[in-house]
Structures are given as structure tokens and as C-alpha cells.
Amino acid sequence: MAVVFAESGLLIGFFLPGDSLLFTTGLLAQQGVLGGISVHWLALLLFAAAVLGDNVGYTFGRRVGRRLFKRPDSLLFSHENLTRAEAFYQRYGAKTIMLARFIPVVRTFAPILAGVGKMPYGVFVLFNVAGALLWAVGLTYAGYYAGGWFQSRGIGIDRYLLPIVLLIVALSIAPPLWHLLKDPSRRRQLIRALLKRR
């Protein structure tokens, strides 16, 4: 719950492995590893953590986020990015809140930018709840039913757990990585940033 909460709405949670963690939690619940805790309770608690995390991110963005853009322009925080965020959330905000749940890093910043971009709170809450339902509940049950499928065929999940988790991580990072690397100017900017750190 703490990981899902932090990844959904705290800036420090952007590196956490939410997708694979939710799937693995469901799988471990099905295998009885979690002390017999019902998968339904787990899904409900994880859903609540995801909704609350996004709400905290939105509130932070609404109250504090704009101040970040008053600092001198940087790669992430610039006045141009603020204007783009406002325009983007006015046009695509609802879809973004739902779809961002399935993309690492983006799911952390989407609710914050929704707050910065002044997305109407009622719209945000509606799509926050829908996205949390699809992501937190959906992936937890997917892991649970995958565990049941393996068990019904007499397949030991220990052998396949790591490849499944790696596949989930790869599927999660592929879309943002493709989007980042397909633009030549962004590629050059990323390479320059990486070379400066060395």
C-alpha cells in the first residue's frame, strides 16, 4: 500500500515498481503466501492507496506545483511546460489520468501536473477512481487468476515468476521509452544530459 501510494502521488515514488508489485501481490495471495489474506481485501486496500496517492499528488500540484515553475527554467520545470500542461489537461486530462496509471514515472507526475494545470477536481476524481480500479484492482486480480491458472495445470510458479515480472516491467517502460527516443532532438538532449553526469 505504501509503495502504491508513493508511486501514485509523491515525487519520490517515481522509480517504484507498481505494475509488477500489484501483479505479484495477487499471485502471492492466490498461492497463500500472504498469510491467507483475501485477494478482495488486498484489491480494496490497494485501490484506496492508489486513489489517495493521486489525490495527494493533485493537491500538491495545485497548491505547491506552480511555485516550482517560478524558479529559473530547467529541463523539467519551465514556464513553457506549465503552459503546455494547462492546455494538455484541458484537452486530454481525463484520459491522461486513467492511462498514466499503466506507465511508470508518468503515473507519478500525471496527478501533480493535473493540479498544476488546474484540471477541474470533480473530473480528476472521477478518472482517478476509474484509473485506480483498472490499474490497482485489475493487475492484482490478473496476478491472482494467473496464479490459479498455473496451479490448475500443475505448473510451479517459482520457475516463471521472474520472467513474468520482467515482461510486465518491459511492457510498462516500452511506450514512454519509445516516445522519448523516437524524437531526434530529445535523443540528443538525453545523451547530453547523461554525458554531463559522467
PyMOL commands that place a pseudoatom at each C-alpha (Angstrom):
pseudoatom trace, name=CA, resn=MET, resi=1, chain=A, elem=C, hetatm=0, pos=[0.000, 0.000, 0.000]
pseudoatom trace, name=CA, resn=ALA, resi=2, chain=A, elem=C, hetatm=0, pos=[2.821, 2.391, 0.857]
pseudoatom trace, name=CA, resn=VAL, resi=3, chain=A, elem=C, hetatm=0, pos=[4.547, 1.746, -2.478]
pseudoatom trace, name=CA, resn=VAL, resi=4, chain=A, elem=C, hetatm=0, pos=[1.318, 2.202, -4.465]
pseudoatom trace, name=CA, resn=PHE, resi=5, chain=A, elem=C, hetatm=0, pos=[0.536, 5.395, -2.529]
pseudoatom trace, name=CA, resn=ALA, resi=6, chain=A, elem=C, hetatm=0, pos=[4.039, 6.837, -3.029]
pseudoatom trace, name=CA, resn=GLU, resi=7, chain=A, elem=C, hetatm=0, pos=[4.218, 5.913, -6.698]
pseudoatom trace, name=CA, resn=SER, resi=8, chain=A, elem=C, hetatm=0, pos=[0.793, 7.390, -7.376]
pseudoatom trace, name=CA, resn=GLY, resi=9, chain=A, elem=C, hetatm=0, pos=[1.340, 10.819, -5.894]
pseudoatom trace, name=CA, resn=LEU, resi=10, chain=A, elem=C, hetatm=0, pos=[4.677, 11.536, -4.230]
pseudoatom trace, name=CA, resn=LEU, resi=11, chain=A, elem=C, hetatm=0, pos=[7.544, 12.864, -6.322]
pseudoatom trace, name=CA, resn=ILE, resi=12, chain=A, elem=C, hetatm=0, pos=[9.944, 10.469, -4.597]
pseudoatom trace, name=CA, resn=GLY, resi=13, chain=A, elem=C, hetatm=0, pos=[7.931, 7.451, -5.747]
pseudoatom trace, name=CA, resn=PHE, resi=14, chain=A, elem=C, hetatm=0, pos=[8.570, 7.715, -9.490]
pseudoatom trace, name=CA, resn=PHE, resi=15, chain=A, elem=C, hetatm=0, pos=[11.093, 4.835, -9.533]
pseudoatom trace, name=CA, resn=LEU, resi=16, chain=A, elem=C, hetatm=0, pos=[8.922, 2.296, -7.680]
pseudoatom trace, name=CA, resn=PRO, resi=17, chain=A, elem=C, hetatm=0, pos=[7.716, -0.888, -9.470]
pseudoatom trace, name=CA, resn=GLY, resi=18, chain=A, elem=C, hetatm=0, pos=[3.926, -0.581, -9.140]
pseudoatom trace, name=CA, resn=ASP, resi=19, chain=A, elem=C, hetatm=0, pos=[2.777, -2.773, -12.050]
pseudoatom trace, name=CA, resn=SER, resi=20, chain=A, elem=C, hetatm=0, pos=[4.916, -5.777, -11.194]
pseudoatom trace, name=CA, resn=LEU, resi=21, chain=A, elem=C, hetatm=0, pos=[4.243, -5.352, -7.475]
pseudoatom trace, name=CA, resn=LEU, resi=22, chain=A, elem=C, hetatm=0, pos=[0.457, -5.405, -7.930]
pseudoatom trace, name=CA, resn=PHE, resi=23, chain=A, elem=C, hetatm=0, pos=[0.588, -8.462, -10.187]
pseudoatom trace, name=CA, resn=THR, resi=24, chain=A, elem=C, hetatm=0, pos=[2.941, -10.289, -7.822]
pseudoatom trace, name=CA, resn=THR, resi=25, chain=A, elem=C, hetatm=0, pos=[0.764, -9.409, -4.823]
pseudoatom trace, name=CA, resn=GLY, resi=26, chain=A, elem=C, hetatm=0, pos=[-2.253, -11.026, -6.480]
pseudoatom trace, name=CA, resn=LEU, resi=27, chain=A, elem=C, hetatm=0, pos=[-0.203, -14.056, -7.435]
pseudoatom trace, name=CA, resn=LEU, resi=28, chain=A, elem=C, hetatm=0, pos=[1.184, -14.459, -3.908]
pseudoatom trace, name=CA, resn=ALA, resi=29, chain=A, elem=C, hetatm=0, pos=[-2.317, -14.075, -2.452]
pseudoatom trace, name=CA, resn=GLN, resi=30, chain=A, elem=C, hetatm=0, pos=[-3.528, -16.928, -4.660]
pseudoatom trace, name=CA, resn=GLN, resi=31, chain=A, elem=C, hetatm=0, pos=[-0.606, -19.104, -3.551]
pseudoatom trace, name=CA, resn=GLY, resi=32, chain=A, elem=C, hetatm=0, pos=[-1.422, -18.422, 0.126]
pseudoatom trace, name=CA, resn=VAL, resi=33, chain=A, elem=C, hetatm=0, pos=[1.973, -16.825, 0.774]
pseudoatom trace, name=CA, resn=LEU, resi=34, chain=A, elem=C, hetatm=0, pos=[0.465, -13.679, 2.328]
pseudoatom trace, name=CA, resn=GLY, resi=35, chain=A, elem=C, hetatm=0, pos=[-0.946, -15.408, 5.366]
pseudoatom trace, name=CA, resn=GLY, resi=36, chain=A, elem=C, hetatm=0, pos=[-4.355, -16.161, 3.923]
pseudoatom trace, name=CA, resn=ILE, resi=37, chain=A, elem=C, hetatm=0, pos=[-5.324, -12.511, 3.343]
pseudoatom trace, name=CA, resn=SER, resi=38, chain=A, elem=C, hetatm=0, pos=[-8.255, -12.372, 0.943]
pseudoatom trace, name=CA, resn=VAL, resi=39, chain=A, elem=C, hetatm=0, pos=[-7.419, -11.052, -2.517]
pseudoatom trace, name=CA, resn=HIS, resi=40, chain=A, elem=C, hetatm=0, pos=[-10.606, -8.968, -2.306]
pseudoatom trace, name=CA, resn=TRP, resi=41, chain=A, elem=C, hetatm=0, pos=[-9.325, -7.129, 0.772]
pseudoatom trace, name=CA, resn=LEU, resi=42, chain=A, elem=C, hetatm=0, pos=[-5.935, -6.658, -0.855]
pseudoatom trace, name=CA, resn=ALA, resi=43, chain=A, elem=C, hetatm=0, pos=[-7.516, -5.246, -4.013]
pseudoatom trace, name=CA, resn=LEU, resi=44, chain=A, elem=C, hetatm=0, pos=[-9.688, -2.876, -1.974]
pseudoatom trace, name=CA, resn=LEU, resi=45, chain=A, elem=C, hetatm=0, pos=[-6.745, -1.620, 0.113]
pseudoatom trace, name=CA, resn=LEU, resi=46, chain=A, elem=C, hetatm=0, pos=[-4.519, -1.178, -2.936]
pseudoatom trace, name=CA, resn=PHE, resi=47, chain=A, elem=C, hetatm=0, pos=[-7.331, 0.641, -4.748]
pseudoatom trace, name=CA, resn=ALA, resi=48, chain=A, elem=C, hetatm=0, pos=[-7.685, 3.022, -1.780]
pseudoatom trace, name=CA, resn=ALA, resi=49, chain=A, elem=C, hetatm=0, pos=[-3.903, 3.624, -1.693]
pseudoatom trace, name=CA, resn=ALA, resi=50, chain=A, elem=C, hetatm=0, pos=[-3.867, 4.433, -5.427]
pseudoatom trace, name=CA, resn=VAL, resi=51, chain=A, elem=C, hetatm=0, pos=[-6.817, 6.845, -5.183]
pseudoatom trace, name=CA, resn=LEU, resi=52, chain=A, elem=C, hetatm=0, pos=[-5.391, 8.596, -2.119]
pseudoatom trace, name=CA, resn=GLY, resi=53, chain=A, elem=C, hetatm=0, pos=[-1.918, 8.822, -3.668]
pseudoatom trace, name=CA, resn=ASP, resi=54, chain=A, elem=C, hetatm=0, pos=[-3.241, 10.531, -6.785]
pseudoatom trace, name=CA, resn=ASN, resi=55, chain=A, elem=C, hetatm=0, pos=[-5.303, 12.912, -4.642]
pseudoatom trace, name=CA, resn=VAL, resi=56, chain=A, elem=C, hetatm=0, pos=[-2.211, 13.891, -2.676]
pseudoatom trace, name=CA, resn=GLY, resi=57, chain=A, elem=C, hetatm=0, pos=[-0.315, 14.436, -5.955]
pseudoatom trace, name=CA, resn=TYR, resi=58, chain=A, elem=C, hetatm=0, pos=[-3.132, 16.586, -7.349]
pseudoatom trace, name=CA, resn=THR, resi=59, chain=A, elem=C, hetatm=0, pos=[-3.317, 18.660, -4.146]
pseudoatom trace, name=CA, resn=PHE, resi=60, chain=A, elem=C, hetatm=0, pos=[0.457, 19.127, -4.140]
pseudoatom trace, name=CA, resn=GLY, resi=61, chain=A, elem=C, hetatm=0, pos=[0.387, 20.234, -7.778]
pseudoatom trace, name=CA, resn=ARG, resi=62, chain=A, elem=C, hetatm=0, pos=[-2.498, 22.619, -7.160]
pseudoatom trace, name=CA, resn=ARG, resi=63, chain=A, elem=C, hetatm=0, pos=[-1.027, 24.246, -4.041]
pseudoatom trace, name=CA, resn=VAL, resi=64, chain=A, elem=C, hetatm=0, pos=[2.744, 23.996, -4.453]
pseudoatom trace, name=CA, resn=GLY, resi=65, chain=A, elem=C, hetatm=0, pos=[3.450, 22.913, -8.022]
pseudoatom trace, name=CA, resn=ARG, resi=66, chain=A, elem=C, hetatm=0, pos=[3.158, 26.328, -9.634]
pseudoatom trace, name=CA, resn=ARG, resi=67, chain=A, elem=C, hetatm=0, pos=[5.902, 27.650, -7.358]
pseudoatom trace, name=CA, resn=LEU, resi=68, chain=A, elem=C, hetatm=0, pos=[8.292, 25.124, -8.889]
pseudoatom trace, name=CA, resn=PHE, resi=69, chain=A, elem=C, hetatm=0, pos=[7.784, 26.857, -12.231]
pseudoatom trace, name=CA, resn=LYS, resi=70, chain=A, elem=C, hetatm=0, pos=[8.684, 30.263, -10.795]
pseudoatom trace, name=CA, resn=ARG, resi=71, chain=A, elem=C, hetatm=0, pos=[12.255, 29.068, -10.415]
pseudoatom trace, name=CA, resn=PRO, resi=72, chain=A, elem=C, hetatm=0, pos=[14.673, 29.592, -13.310]
pseudoatom trace, name=CA, resn=ASP, resi=73, chain=A, elem=C, hetatm=0, pos=[13.857, 27.382, -16.277]
pseudoatom trace, name=CA, resn=SER, resi=74, chain=A, elem=C, hetatm=0, pos=[15.302, 23.875, -16.241]
pseudoatom trace, name=CA, resn=LEU, resi=75, chain=A, elem=C, hetatm=0, pos=[14.738, 20.741, -18.326]
pseudoatom trace, name=CA, resn=LEU, resi=76, chain=A, elem=C, hetatm=0, pos=[11.679, 19.693, -16.285]
pseudoatom trace, name=CA, resn=PHE, resi=77, chain=A, elem=C, hetatm=0, pos=[10.403, 22.915, -14.706]
pseudoatom trace, name=CA, resn=SER, resi=78, chain=A, elem=C, hetatm=0, pos=[9.870, 25.710, -17.220]
pseudoatom trace, name=CA, resn=HIS, resi=79, chain=A, elem=C, hetatm=0, pos=[7.163, 28.273, -17.919]
pseudoatom trace, name=CA, resn=GLU, resi=80, chain=A, elem=C, hetatm=0, pos=[6.612, 26.707, -21.335]
pseudoatom trace, name=CA, resn=ASN, resi=81, chain=A, elem=C, hetatm=0, pos=[5.986, 23.304, -19.694]
pseudoatom trace, name=CA, resn=LEU, resi=82, chain=A, elem=C, hetatm=0, pos=[3.431, 24.883, -17.352]
pseudoatom trace, name=CA, resn=THR, resi=83, chain=A, elem=C, hetatm=0, pos=[1.534, 26.424, -20.268]
pseudoatom trace, name=CA, resn=ARG, resi=84, chain=A, elem=C, hetatm=0, pos=[1.646, 23.101, -22.134]
pseudoatom trace, name=CA, resn=ALA, resi=85, chain=A, elem=C, hetatm=0, pos=[0.431, 21.220, -19.052]
pseudoatom trace, name=CA, resn=GLU, resi=86, chain=A, elem=C, hetatm=0, pos=[-2.557, 23.526, -18.665]
pseudoatom trace, name=CA, resn=ALA, resi=87, chain=A, elem=C, hetatm=0, pos=[-3.512, 23.216, -22.347]
pseudoatom trace, name=CA, resn=PHE, resi=88, chain=A, elem=C, hetatm=0, pos=[-2.948, 19.457, -22.370]
pseudoatom trace, name=CA, resn=TYR, resi=89, chain=A, elem=C, hetatm=0, pos=[-5.078, 18.787, -19.301]
pseudoatom trace, name=CA, resn=GLN, resi=90, chain=A, elem=C, hetatm=0, pos=[-7.880, 20.996, -20.580]
pseudoatom trace, name=CA, resn=ARG, resi=91, chain=A, elem=C, hetatm=0, pos=[-7.993, 18.929, -23.761]
pseudoatom trace, name=CA, resn=TYR, resi=92, chain=A, elem=C, hetatm=0, pos=[-6.926, 15.398, -22.720]
pseudoatom trace, name=CA, resn=GLY, resi=93, chain=A, elem=C, hetatm=0, pos=[-6.835, 15.497, -18.929]
pseudoatom trace, name=CA, resn=ALA, resi=94, chain=A, elem=C, hetatm=0, pos=[-9.363, 12.786, -18.148]
pseudoatom trace, name=CA, resn=LYS, resi=95, chain=A, elem=C, hetatm=0, pos=[-7.810, 10.179, -20.453]
pseudoatom trace, name=CA, resn=THR, resi=96, chain=A, elem=C, hetatm=0, pos=[-4.337, 11.019, -19.212]
pseudoatom trace, name=CA, resn=ILE, resi=97, chain=A, elem=C, hetatm=0, pos=[-5.209, 10.367, -15.576]
pseudoatom trace, name=CA, resn=MET, resi=98, chain=A, elem=C, hetatm=0, pos=[-6.534, 6.895, -16.464]
pseudoatom trace, name=CA, resn=LEU, resi=99, chain=A, elem=C, hetatm=0, pos=[-3.867, 5.840, -18.952]
pseudoatom trace, name=CA, resn=ALA, resi=100, chain=A, elem=C, hetatm=0, pos=[-0.958, 7.221, -16.919]
pseudoatom trace, name=CA, resn=ARG, resi=101, chain=A, elem=C, hetatm=0, pos=[-1.607, 4.542, -14.314]
pseudoatom trace, name=CA, resn=PHE, resi=102, chain=A, elem=C, hetatm=0, pos=[-0.057, 1.997, -16.650]
pseudoatom trace, name=CA, resn=ILE, resi=103, chain=A, elem=C, hetatm=0, pos=[3.107, 3.953, -17.474]
pseudoatom trace, name=CA, resn=PRO, resi=104, chain=A, elem=C, hetatm=0, pos=[5.939, 4.123, -14.909]
pseudoatom trace, name=CA, resn=VAL, resi=105, chain=A, elem=C, hetatm=0, pos=[7.158, 7.622, -13.978]
pseudoatom trace, name=CA, resn=VAL, resi=106, chain=A, elem=C, hetatm=0, pos=[4.204, 9.178, -15.849]
pseudoatom trace, name=CA, resn=ARG, resi=107, chain=A, elem=C, hetatm=0, pos=[1.797, 7.814, -13.233]
pseudoatom trace, name=CA, resn=THR, resi=108, chain=A, elem=C, hetatm=0, pos=[3.712, 9.737, -10.556]
pseudoatom trace, name=CA, resn=PHE, resi=109, chain=A, elem=C, hetatm=0, pos=[3.724, 13.077, -12.362]
pseudoatom trace, name=CA, resn=ALA, resi=110, chain=A, elem=C, hetatm=0, pos=[0.293, 12.971, -14.050]
pseudoatom trace, name=CA, resn=PRO, resi=111, chain=A, elem=C, hetatm=0, pos=[-1.762, 13.874, -10.948]
pseudoatom trace, name=CA, resn=ILE, resi=112, chain=A, elem=C, hetatm=0, pos=[0.744, 16.567, -9.951]
pseudoatom trace, name=CA, resn=LEU, resi=113, chain=A, elem=C, hetatm=0, pos=[0.569, 18.140, -13.410]
pseudoatom trace, name=CA, resn=ALA, resi=114, chain=A, elem=C, hetatm=0, pos=[-3.220, 17.849, -13.323]
pseudoatom trace, name=CA, resn=GLY, resi=115, chain=A, elem=C, hetatm=0, pos=[-3.141, 20.007, -10.192]
pseudoatom trace, name=CA, resn=VAL, resi=116, chain=A, elem=C, hetatm=0, pos=[-0.619, 22.416, -11.685]
pseudoatom trace, name=CA, resn=GLY, resi=117, chain=A, elem=C, hetatm=0, pos=[-2.699, 22.623, -14.867]
pseudoatom trace, name=CA, resn=LYS, resi=118, chain=A, elem=C, hetatm=0, pos=[-5.855, 23.369, -12.834]
pseudoatom trace, name=CA, resn=MET, resi=119, chain=A, elem=C, hetatm=0, pos=[-7.818, 20.374, -14.082]
pseudoatom trace, name=CA, resn=PRO, resi=120, chain=A, elem=C, hetatm=0, pos=[-11.324, 20.544, -12.504]
pseudoatom trace, name=CA, resn=TYR, resi=121, chain=A, elem=C, hetatm=0, pos=[-11.225, 18.488, -9.301]
pseudoatom trace, name=CA, resn=GLY, resi=122, chain=A, elem=C, hetatm=0, pos=[-14.522, 16.660, -9.936]
pseudoatom trace, name=CA, resn=VAL, resi=123, chain=A, elem=C, hetatm=0, pos=[-13.295, 15.425, -13.326]
pseudoatom trace, name=CA, resn=PHE, resi=124, chain=A, elem=C, hetatm=0, pos=[-9.948, 14.462, -11.794]
pseudoatom trace, name=CA, resn=VAL, resi=125, chain=A, elem=C, hetatm=0, pos=[-11.594, 12.416, -9.022]
pseudoatom trace, name=CA, resn=LEU, resi=126, chain=A, elem=C, hetatm=0, pos=[-13.854, 10.548, -11.448]
pseudoatom trace, name=CA, resn=PHE, resi=127, chain=A, elem=C, hetatm=0, pos=[-10.993, 9.460, -13.707]
pseudoatom trace, name=CA, resn=ASN, resi=128, chain=A, elem=C, hetatm=0, pos=[-8.645, 8.926, -10.772]
pseudoatom trace, name=CA, resn=VAL, resi=129, chain=A, elem=C, hetatm=0, pos=[-11.094, 6.377, -9.336]
pseudoatom trace, name=CA, resn=ALA, resi=130, chain=A, elem=C, hetatm=0, pos=[-11.625, 4.721, -12.745]
pseudoatom trace, name=CA, resn=GLY, resi=131, chain=A, elem=C, hetatm=0, pos=[-7.869, 4.518, -13.378]
pseudoatom trace, name=CA, resn=ALA, resi=132, chain=A, elem=C, hetatm=0, pos=[-7.176, 3.121, -9.904]
pseudoatom trace, name=CA, resn=LEU, resi=133, chain=A, elem=C, hetatm=0, pos=[-9.873, 0.498, -10.436]
pseudoatom trace, name=CA, resn=LEU, resi=134, chain=A, elem=C, hetatm=0, pos=[-8.352, -0.627, -13.737]
pseudoatom trace, name=CA, resn=TRP, resi=135, chain=A, elem=C, hetatm=0, pos=[-4.755, -0.488, -12.519]
pseudoatom trace, name=CA, resn=ALA, resi=136, chain=A, elem=C, hetatm=0, pos=[-4.656, -1.471, -8.841]
pseudoatom trace, name=CA, resn=VAL, resi=137, chain=A, elem=C, hetatm=0, pos=[-7.630, -3.827, -8.826]
pseudoatom trace, name=CA, resn=GLY, resi=138, chain=A, elem=C, hetatm=0, pos=[-7.137, -5.101, -12.388]
pseudoatom trace, name=CA, resn=LEU, resi=139, chain=A, elem=C, hetatm=0, pos=[-3.462, -6.025, -12.018]
pseudoatom trace, name=CA, resn=THR, resi=140, chain=A, elem=C, hetatm=0, pos=[-3.979, -7.559, -8.571]
pseudoatom trace, name=CA, resn=TYR, resi=141, chain=A, elem=C, hetatm=0, pos=[-6.743, -9.827, -9.870]
pseudoatom trace, name=CA, resn=ALA, resi=142, chain=A, elem=C, hetatm=0, pos=[-4.722, -10.571, -13.018]
pseudoatom trace, name=CA, resn=GLY, resi=143, chain=A, elem=C, hetatm=0, pos=[-1.940, -11.905, -10.795]
pseudoatom trace, name=CA, resn=TYR, resi=144, chain=A, elem=C, hetatm=0, pos=[-4.437, -13.837, -8.692]
pseudoatom trace, name=CA, resn=TYR, resi=145, chain=A, elem=C, hetatm=0, pos=[-6.062, -15.535, -11.682]
pseudoatom trace, name=CA, resn=ALA, resi=146, chain=A, elem=C, hetatm=0, pos=[-2.693, -16.178, -13.342]
pseudoatom trace, name=CA, resn=GLY, resi=147, chain=A, elem=C, hetatm=0, pos=[-1.621, -17.984, -10.176]
pseudoatom trace, name=CA, resn=GLY, resi=148, chain=A, elem=C, hetatm=0, pos=[-4.789, -20.084, -10.316]
pseudoatom trace, name=CA, resn=TRP, resi=149, chain=A, elem=C, hetatm=0, pos=[-4.160, -20.899, -13.972]
pseudoatom trace, name=CA, resn=PHE, resi=150, chain=A, elem=C, hetatm=0, pos=[-0.614, -22.075, -13.232]
pseudoatom trace, name=CA, resn=GLN, resi=151, chain=A, elem=C, hetatm=0, pos=[-1.794, -24.100, -10.246]
pseudoatom trace, name=CA, resn=SER, resi=152, chain=A, elem=C, hetatm=0, pos=[-4.622, -25.790, -12.184]
pseudoatom trace, name=CA, resn=ARG, resi=153, chain=A, elem=C, hetatm=0, pos=[-2.070, -27.045, -14.697]
pseudoatom trace, name=CA, resn=GLY, resi=154, chain=A, elem=C, hetatm=0, pos=[0.359, -28.235, -12.054]
pseudoatom trace, name=CA, resn=ILE, resi=155, chain=A, elem=C, hetatm=0, pos=[2.970, -25.657, -13.046]
pseudoatom trace, name=CA, resn=GLY, resi=156, chain=A, elem=C, hetatm=0, pos=[5.219, -24.368, -10.263]
pseudoatom trace, name=CA, resn=ILE, resi=157, chain=A, elem=C, hetatm=0, pos=[5.035, -20.588, -10.345]
pseudoatom trace, name=CA, resn=ASP, resi=158, chain=A, elem=C, hetatm=0, pos=[8.540, -20.238, -8.839]
pseudoatom trace, name=CA, resn=ARG, resi=159, chain=A, elem=C, hetatm=0, pos=[10.002, -21.088, -12.225]
pseudoatom trace, name=CA, resn=TYR, resi=160, chain=A, elem=C, hetatm=0, pos=[8.034, -18.452, -14.119]
pseudoatom trace, name=CA, resn=LEU, resi=161, chain=A, elem=C, hetatm=0, pos=[7.630, -15.604, -11.638]
pseudoatom trace, name=CA, resn=LEU, resi=162, chain=A, elem=C, hetatm=0, pos=[10.791, -13.681, -12.553]
pseudoatom trace, name=CA, resn=PRO, resi=163, chain=A, elem=C, hetatm=0, pos=[10.210, -13.854, -16.343]
pseudoatom trace, name=CA, resn=ILE, resi=164, chain=A, elem=C, hetatm=0, pos=[6.584, -12.722, -15.828]
pseudoatom trace, name=CA, resn=VAL, resi=165, chain=A, elem=C, hetatm=0, pos=[7.675, -9.760, -13.686]
pseudoatom trace, name=CA, resn=LEU, resi=166, chain=A, elem=C, hetatm=0, pos=[10.388, -8.821, -16.216]
pseudoatom trace, name=CA, resn=LEU, resi=167, chain=A, elem=C, hetatm=0, pos=[7.821, -8.966, -19.032]
pseudoatom trace, name=CA, resn=ILE, resi=168, chain=A, elem=C, hetatm=0, pos=[5.478, -6.665, -17.085]
pseudoatom trace, name=CA, resn=VAL, resi=169, chain=A, elem=C, hetatm=0, pos=[8.328, -4.206, -16.456]
pseudoatom trace, name=CA, resn=ALA, resi=170, chain=A, elem=C, hetatm=0, pos=[9.334, -4.295, -20.151]
pseudoatom trace, name=CA, resn=LEU, resi=171, chain=A, elem=C, hetatm=0, pos=[5.741, -3.714, -21.300]
pseudoatom trace, name=CA, resn=SER, resi=172, chain=A, elem=C, hetatm=0, pos=[5.417, -0.848, -18.821]
pseudoatom trace, name=CA, resn=ILE, resi=173, chain=A, elem=C, hetatm=0, pos=[8.527, 1.050, -19.867]
pseudoatom trace, name=CA, resn=ALA, resi=174, chain=A, elem=C, hetatm=0, pos=[8.339, 0.382, -23.627]
pseudoatom trace, name=CA, resn=PRO, resi=175, chain=A, elem=C, hetatm=0, pos=[5.760, 3.104, -24.566]
pseudoatom trace, name=CA, resn=PRO, resi=176, chain=A, elem=C, hetatm=0, pos=[7.413, 6.034, -22.732]
pseudoatom trace, name=CA, resn=LEU, resi=177, chain=A, elem=C, hetatm=0, pos=[10.875, 4.896, -23.831]
pseudoatom trace, name=CA, resn=TRP, resi=178, chain=A, elem=C, hetatm=0, pos=[9.748, 4.708, -27.475]
pseudoatom trace, name=CA, resn=HIS, resi=179, chain=A, elem=C, hetatm=0, pos=[8.108, 8.130, -27.208]
pseudoatom trace, name=CA, resn=LEU, resi=180, chain=A, elem=C, hetatm=0, pos=[11.265, 9.593, -25.663]
pseudoatom trace, name=CA, resn=LEU, resi=181, chain=A, elem=C, hetatm=0, pos=[13.710, 8.077, -28.138]
pseudoatom trace, name=CA, resn=LYS, resi=182, chain=A, elem=C, hetatm=0, pos=[11.773, 8.487, -31.407]
pseudoatom trace, name=CA, resn=ASP, resi=183, chain=A, elem=C, hetatm=0, pos=[12.331, 12.264, -31.474]
pseudoatom trace, name=CA, resn=PRO, resi=184, chain=A, elem=C, hetatm=0, pos=[15.948, 13.012, -32.573]
pseudoatom trace, name=CA, resn=SER, resi=185, chain=A, elem=C, hetatm=0, pos=[16.137, 16.280, -30.598]
pseudoatom trace, name=CA, resn=ARG, resi=186, chain=A, elem=C, hetatm=0, pos=[15.031, 14.534, -27.393]
pseudoatom trace, name=CA, resn=ARG, resi=187, chain=A, elem=C, hetatm=0, pos=[17.566, 11.767, -28.026]
pseudoatom trace, name=CA, resn=ARG, resi=188, chain=A, elem=C, hetatm=0, pos=[20.348, 14.330, -28.344]
pseudoatom trace, name=CA, resn=GLN, resi=189, chain=A, elem=C, hetatm=0, pos=[19.145, 16.169, -25.228]
pseudoatom trace, name=CA, resn=LEU, resi=190, chain=A, elem=C, hetatm=0, pos=[19.071, 12.901, -23.247]
pseudoatom trace, name=CA, resn=ILE, resi=191, chain=A, elem=C, hetatm=0, pos=[22.565, 11.924, -24.426]
pseudoatom trace, name=CA, resn=ARG, resi=192, chain=A, elem=C, hetatm=0, pos=[23.921, 15.362, -23.486]
pseudoatom trace, name=CA, resn=ALA, resi=193, chain=A, elem=C, hetatm=0, pos=[22.314, 15.109, -20.031]
pseudoatom trace, name=CA, resn=LEU, resi=194, chain=A, elem=C, hetatm=0, pos=[23.783, 11.641, -19.467]
pseudoatom trace, name=CA, resn=LEU, resi=195, chain=A, elem=C, hetatm=0, pos=[27.255, 12.726, -20.623]
pseudoatom trace, name=CA, resn=LYS, resi=196, chain=A, elem=C, hetatm=0, pos=[27.224, 15.733, -18.266]
pseudoatom trace, name=CA, resn=ARG, resi=197, chain=A, elem=C, hetatm=0, pos=[26.686, 13.447, -15.285]
pseudoatom trace, name=CA, resn=ARG, resi=198, chain=A, elem=C, hetatm=0, pos=[29.856, 11.495, -16.078]
for i in range(1, 198): cmd.bond("trace and resi %d" % i, "trace and resi %d" % (i + 1))
show_as sticks, trace
zoom trace
